Amino acid sequence: MRSWRTTSYVNRRRRKNGHLFQGRFKAIPVDRDSYLLELSRYIHLNPVRAEMVEKPEDYPYGSYRDYILKGGDGDLVYKDLILKMISQNSNGARRYKAFVEKAITEKQENPFKDIYAGAILGNKFFIKEALGKLKDGVIQRKEISYRKELDSVFSAEVIIKTIADYFKVRDDEILKDKGDYRKISIYFIKRKTSLSNLQIGEIFGGLSYSAVAKINERFKKIVGRSKSLKRDIDRISSKRSHVKG
C-alpha cells in the first residue's frame, strides 16, 4: 500500500487530518564504547517509565524480547553487537536481560542529556572524530539532520582558529585563556552561531550558562568604549566569511 493511501485510510478511520508520521526520521552517530549499551537499555525501558507495562518484555511493539528470547526474528533486529558488548559467550541474552532490568529499580539518567549540538552522542574524542569525517558541503545536504546546529559547531571552530591566527597564538591557548582571547571568542560565537550559552561554555572547559552570558555582556560594553578593541573586532571580522557578517 502506498504511503499516501495509507495516510488517507488511517485519517478516514480516525477522522483526522494531516501526516501519518510527523517529521523525518533522524539518526545520530553514537559512541559505542561510552553510550551504546546505556542508550539501548534506556530505549527498551521507555514503555516501563511511561507506565504502559510493568516489564519491558510485555511491550508488544518493541524489540526487547528478540534480545532476551531464543527464536527472535533476526532479519528485523540486529542484536549481535549489543549482546557481544555485554558478553562474548553464549550467555549474552541472559546478562543483557539482567543489565536492562536492573535499571527498573534504579534511577537511570537520560543518555540524551549529553548529546552534542543535537546531533552527536559520545565523549570529546568521539565528537571530534565524527566532526572531522563531515567534509565540506555535507552538512548542507537536505538529508542531514540538525544542519544548523552542526554548521554552528564548525563555525565556532573557524572563529577560534581565526582569532588564534590574528593574535598569532595556538588554538588551544584561546581555549585555555581566561582573558581577552576568550572574551573575544565568546563574543563572536554568540553573534555568529546558534550555539546556546551552555554549549559555548562546554567549548571553553565547562563554563556555566550564566558565566558565558556575563562575559558576553561585559565584553560588549567594553567594545563600545574601546577604539582599539573595536578595530581588532573589525579586522577579525574581515578575515573569514564564517566570521564576517
C-alpha positions as CSV (number, residue, x, y, z in Angstrom):
1,M,0.0,0.0,0.0
2,R,1.4,3.4,-1.0
3,S,2.2,5.8,1.8
4,W,-0.4,8.4,0.7
5,R,-3.1,5.7,0.5
6,T,-2.1,4.5,4.0
7,T,-2.4,8.1,5.3
8,S,-5.8,8.6,3.7
9,Y,-7.0,5.3,5.1
10,V,-5.9,5.9,8.6
11,N,-7.2,9.5,8.6
12,R,-10.7,8.4,7.4
13,R,-10.9,5.7,10.0
14,R,-9.8,8.0,12.8
15,R,-11.4,11.1,11.5
16,K,-8.2,13.1,11.5
17,N,-6.2,15.2,9.1
18,G,-2.5,15.7,8.3
19,H,0.6,13.5,8.1
20,L,0.6,10.0,9.4
21,F,4.2,10.3,10.6
22,Q,5.2,13.8,11.8
23,G,8.7,14.8,10.9
24,R,11.6,12.9,9.2
25,F,13.5,10.0,10.6
26,K,16.6,11.3,12.4
27,A,19.8,9.3,13.0
28,I,22.7,10.4,15.1
29,P,26.2,8.8,15.5
30,V,26.7,7.2,18.9
31,D,29.9,6.3,20.6
32,R,29.7,2.6,21.0
33,D,32.1,2.3,23.9
34,S,30.6,5.1,26.0
35,Y,26.9,5.2,25.3
36,L,25.5,2.5,23.1
37,L,24.7,0.0,25.9
38,E,23.1,2.7,28.1
39,L,21.2,4.0,25.2
40,S,19.9,0.6,24.3
41,R,18.7,0.0,27.8
42,Y,17.1,3.4,28.1
43,I,15.1,2.9,24.9
44,H,13.9,-0.6,26.0
45,L,12.7,0.8,29.3
46,N,10.8,3.7,27.8
47,P,7.4,1.8,28.0
48,V,8.1,0.9,31.7
49,R,8.9,4.6,32.6
50,A,5.7,5.6,30.7
51,E,3.8,3.1,32.9
52,M,2.5,1.3,29.8
53,V,3.8,-2.1,31.0
54,E,5.4,-3.4,34.2
55,K,8.2,-5.3,32.4
56,P,9.9,-4.3,29.1
57,E,9.2,-7.7,27.5
58,D,5.5,-7.1,27.9
59,Y,5.6,-4.2,25.4
60,P,4.3,-5.8,22.1
61,Y,5.8,-3.2,19.8
62,G,9.4,-3.2,20.9
63,S,12.4,-5.4,20.1
64,Y,13.4,-6.3,23.7
65,R,12.0,-9.8,23.5
66,D,14.2,-10.5,20.4
67,Y,17.2,-9.7,22.6
68,I,16.4,-11.9,25.5
69,L,14.5,-14.9,24.0
70,K,15.6,-17.5,21.5
71,G,13.8,-17.6,18.2
72,G,13.6,-13.9,17.7
73,D,13.3,-12.5,14.2
74,G,17.0,-12.0,13.3
75,D,16.0,-10.5,9.9
76,L,14.4,-7.5,11.6
77,V,16.5,-7.0,14.7
78,Y,20.3,-6.9,14.6
79,K,21.2,-7.7,18.2
80,D,24.7,-9.3,18.0
81,L,26.6,-6.0,18.5
82,I,24.7,-5.2,21.8
83,L,24.9,-8.8,23.1
84,K,28.6,-9.2,22.3
85,M,29.3,-5.9,24.1
86,I,28.0,-7.3,27.3
87,S,29.3,-10.9,26.9
88,Q,31.5,-12.8,24.4
89,N,29.9,-16.0,25.5
90,S,26.6,-17.7,24.8
91,N,25.1,-16.1,27.9
92,G,24.8,-12.6,26.3
93,A,21.0,-12.7,26.3
94,R,20.8,-13.6,30.0
95,R,23.3,-11.0,31.0
96,Y,21.7,-8.3,28.9
97,K,18.3,-9.1,30.5
98,A,19.8,-8.6,33.9
99,F,21.5,-5.4,32.8
100,V,18.3,-3.9,31.4
101,E,16.0,-4.9,34.3
102,K,18.5,-3.7,36.9
103,A,17.6,-0.2,35.9
104,I,13.9,-0.7,36.6
105,T,14.5,-0.3,40.3
106,E,17.5,2.1,39.9
107,K,17.3,5.6,38.6
108,Q,18.8,5.8,35.1
109,E,19.9,9.1,33.7
110,N,18.8,10.0,30.2
111,P,21.8,9.4,27.9
112,F,20.5,12.0,25.5
113,K,21.4,14.7,28.0
114,D,25.0,14.6,26.7
115,I,24.1,14.9,23.1
116,Y,26.3,17.5,21.3
117,A,24.8,20.1,19.0
118,G,21.6,18.0,18.9
119,A,23.4,15.5,16.6
120,I,26.3,13.5,18.2
121,L,26.4,11.4,21.3
122,G,29.8,10.5,22.7
123,N,32.9,11.7,24.5
124,K,35.0,14.6,23.4
125,F,37.3,12.4,21.3
126,F,34.4,10.7,19.5
127,I,32.8,14.1,18.8
128,K,36.0,15.5,17.3
129,E,36.4,12.4,15.1
130,A,32.8,12.5,14.0
131,L,33.0,16.2,13.1
132,G,36.3,15.5,11.2
133,K,34.5,13.0,9.0
134,L,31.9,15.6,7.8
135,K,33.5,17.0,4.7
136,D,32.8,20.5,3.3
137,G,29.3,20.7,1.8
138,V,28.0,17.5,3.6
139,I,26.2,19.5,6.3
140,Q,24.1,21.4,3.8
141,R,22.5,18.3,2.3
142,K,18.8,18.0,3.0
143,E,19.0,14.5,4.4
144,I,21.4,15.6,7.2
145,S,19.6,16.2,10.4
146,Y,20.5,19.2,12.7
147,R,22.2,21.0,9.8
148,K,22.0,24.4,11.5
149,E,23.5,23.1,14.8
150,L,26.3,21.2,13.1
151,D,27.2,24.2,10.9
152,S,27.3,26.3,14.1
153,V,29.9,23.8,15.6
154,F,32.1,24.2,12.5
155,S,31.6,28.0,12.7
156,A,32.8,28.1,16.3
157,E,35.9,26.2,15.4
158,V,36.6,28.5,12.5
159,I,36.0,31.5,14.7
160,I,38.5,30.3,17.3
161,K,41.0,29.4,14.5
162,T,40.6,32.9,13.0
163,I,41.1,34.7,16.4
164,A,44.2,32.5,17.1
165,D,45.7,33.4,13.7
166,Y,45.0,37.1,14.2
167,F,46.7,37.2,17.6
168,K,49.4,34.7,16.5
169,V,48.7,32.1,19.2
170,R,47.8,28.4,19.1
171,D,44.1,27.4,19.1
172,D,44.5,25.7,22.5
173,E,45.7,28.9,24.0
174,I,42.4,30.5,23.1
175,L,40.5,27.7,24.8
176,K,42.7,27.9,28.0
177,D,42.8,31.7,28.2
178,K,40.7,33.5,30.8
179,G,41.3,37.0,29.4
180,D,40.7,38.9,26.2
181,Y,41.1,35.9,23.8
182,R,38.3,34.0,25.5
183,K,36.1,37.1,25.7
184,I,36.5,37.9,22.0
185,S,35.9,34.3,21.0
186,I,32.7,34.1,23.1
187,Y,31.6,37.5,21.7
188,F,31.9,36.2,18.1
189,I,30.5,32.8,18.7
190,K,27.4,34.4,20.3
191,R,26.9,36.7,17.4
192,K,27.6,34.3,14.5
193,T,26.3,30.9,15.6
194,S,23.2,29.3,17.0
195,L,25.0,27.6,19.9
196,S,23.5,28.1,23.3
197,N,25.4,29.6,26.3
198,L,25.7,26.1,27.7
199,Q,27.2,24.7,24.5
200,I,29.6,27.6,24.3
201,G,30.6,27.0,27.9
202,E,31.5,23.4,27.1
203,I,33.9,24.6,24.4
204,F,35.7,26.7,27.0
205,G,36.2,24.0,29.6
206,G,32.8,23.8,31.2
207,L,31.8,27.4,31.8
208,S,28.3,27.7,33.2
209,Y,25.4,29.2,31.2
210,S,25.4,32.3,33.4
211,A,29.2,32.8,33.1
212,V,29.0,32.8,29.3
213,A,26.2,35.4,29.4
214,K,28.1,37.7,31.8
215,I,31.3,37.5,29.8
216,N,29.5,38.4,26.7
217,E,27.5,41.3,28.2
218,R,30.5,42.8,29.9
219,F,32.6,42.5,26.7
220,K,30.0,44.2,24.6
221,K,30.2,47.2,26.9
222,I,34.0,47.3,26.7
223,V,33.9,47.1,22.9
224,G,31.6,50.2,22.9
225,R,34.2,52.2,24.8
226,S,37.5,51.0,23.3
227,K,38.5,52.2,19.8
228,S,41.5,49.8,19.6
229,L,39.4,46.8,20.6
230,K,36.7,47.8,18.1
231,R,39.5,47.9,15.5
232,D,40.6,44.4,16.4
233,I,36.9,43.2,16.1
234,D,36.6,44.7,12.6
235,R,39.8,43.2,11.4
236,I,38.9,39.8,12.7
237,S,35.5,40.0,11.1
238,S,37.1,40.7,7.7
239,K,39.4,37.7,7.8
240,R,36.9,34.9,7.3
241,S,33.5,34.7,5.7
242,H,32.3,32.5,8.6
243,V,33.0,35.3,11.0
244,K,32.1,38.3,8.9
245,G,28.5,39.5,8.8
